[in-house]
Structures are given as structure tokens and as C-alpha cells.
Amino acid sequence: MYYFIDNLKHYLESEEIQTERNKRNGVYLGRKYNFTIEKYIVPYNTGSAGYLLDSVAVSKLVTNIDLLHCNPAHEASSEDIYVAICLRNIVDPLYPYDTRDEFGLHRFHSFTPGFLIELEQDLSENLHEDNPELQMFMVRDREMKMGFEYFSKESVSFHYVTPSLMHLIHDFLYHCPRERIQDYFTLFGSDYFIRSNFQVLLKN
């Protein structure tokens, strides 16, 4: 997981989020998907993109987590879904906040930028059928967009970022003079995946 700490800090300090926090009902941020359970649609923030709870939300979760309506005896790896179920079943329910920017673009991402760029081509060739996790997310967000229109310039997180790609992203964002950007494209010209990652980062 790679976090853009500057973007995250800016988002959390924004008037939008501070207004939500001042309501004192809790703030539950992340990449929202919909999960269907027993014919009910449960909006939840996926753990793959990371999710954030403010102190009020954490207090609600801790107070209720051992109570029957939070399914304390249930064993599953999908903790993100059950956190959402718990928070929605309490007396003063809390739901995932819409974290998209003013243009409707996402800030939290379940995959790397390069993967989602390449996916445009893969979808046309049905190559996504070999990726069950991607199919799952596409079912849970039927309006999921691909390509450059998916990413907010205020992006906060990307999942599946390898250590080597993490170093490249960090160097590109914080240590590469803008006049040397073309050097990066020349260096990785044969690797479309890495080029795609950098082209997304240029939005930041």
C-alpha cells in the first residue's frame, strides 16, 4: 500500500472533512463498494484501498464490536465488510462517506495506477476474466471507471504497490525535477505499466 501523505493530510484538513467531523457523528473514509448479503445492499469501505475512522467512529466501533448486532462470533477474512455492518447496525448509525473529489474522481484505489490504465485494453479483450478479485470489485461497483478518468489528482492511496514501485513513485514525486520527467519516460519507455504509473502521478 502506498499513501500520498501530503494529499491525505490536505484532505483530512479540508473544510469538507472538518465540517463532517464537527457533526460529531463520526467519519468513515475510504473507497466505497456495495456488498450484497441476504438481498440487502451493504455499502462498505474496502480494506484493499485502506479506510480511515476518526476518534468518534472508533469509539462507536469499540463500544459495539462485542454486541450481537456486530456479529462478534462470526469468523471471516472480510473484516472491512463486517466493520461496515457493525457501524450501520448501531443506534446512531455511521455509513461510508463519499470520498470522491469535486469531479467525481476517486481518491482511494484498490489497485496500482498502471494496472487500472492497462485494464482499459484488458476489458476490451476480456482479459479481466482471469482476475477473480477484479471481477469481484467490478460487481460491487457497476459504475467503476477505468483509465485516466478514474483518478483524482488528490489521490490518497494505491494498493498492490511493490517495494520497488514504491521507491520509484516516491522518487518521482519528491525528488525528480519537472524538467527531467521526460528522462523517466525515456528510461521506462519499453515498460508501459511503469509509464502508466508515472502518467497518473503527473496529475498530482
Salt bridges, closest charged atoms under 4 A:
GLU20 OE2 - LYS23 NZ 2.88
ASP54 OD2 - ARG21 NE 3.56
ASP92 OD2 - LYS60 NZ 3.55
ASP98 OD2 - ARG100 NH2 2.88
ASP141 OD2 - ARG31 NH2 2.66
GLU154 OE1 - ARG107 NH2 2.39
ASP183 OD2 - ARG180 NE 3.44
